[in-house]
C-alpha cells in the first residue's frame, strides 16, 4: 500500500514569553519569525490524482498565520494556561487545521491518516505535533 504526503509552509512574526519557571530572557516578551510546516498523509488520491487540495491547505494555513501575525501568543485563549512554546503552538495549529478540514460542513478529503504541524521558532529550534485523522 502506498502512503502519500503533501506539505505546505508559511512564515510570520509573532511574540511570546514563557511563564512558570526561571527562563531567563525567554521569560520576557520577545519576538520570533515563526515558520509553520504542515504535512498531510494518506493512502488515497482523489479522482484528479491529489491527496488534498493544495490551494485549500495554503489558504487555511494562511488564515491561521494571519490570526497570530504580529501578535502575542500568550494573549490567545487556546494557549491559556500553557507556555506558548513551539510544542504547544504546533498542537494548537494542528487542531485548528483538523477542525477546518473536518468539522466545517464541507466534505473532507478521503483516505487521510495523519496531520503533522512543525513550528520553527528559529533556524535551529522547532516543535512538532502529529494528529491522527480518520477520514473514510
Buried (B, 14 or more C-beta within 10 A) or exposed (E): EEEBEBEBBBEBEBBBBBEEEEEEEBBEEEEBEBBBBBBBBBEBBEEEEEBBBEEBBBEBBBEBBEBBBEBBBBEBEBBEEBBBBBBBBBBBBBBBBBEBBBEEEEEBBBBBBBBBBBBBBEEEEBBBBBBEBEBE
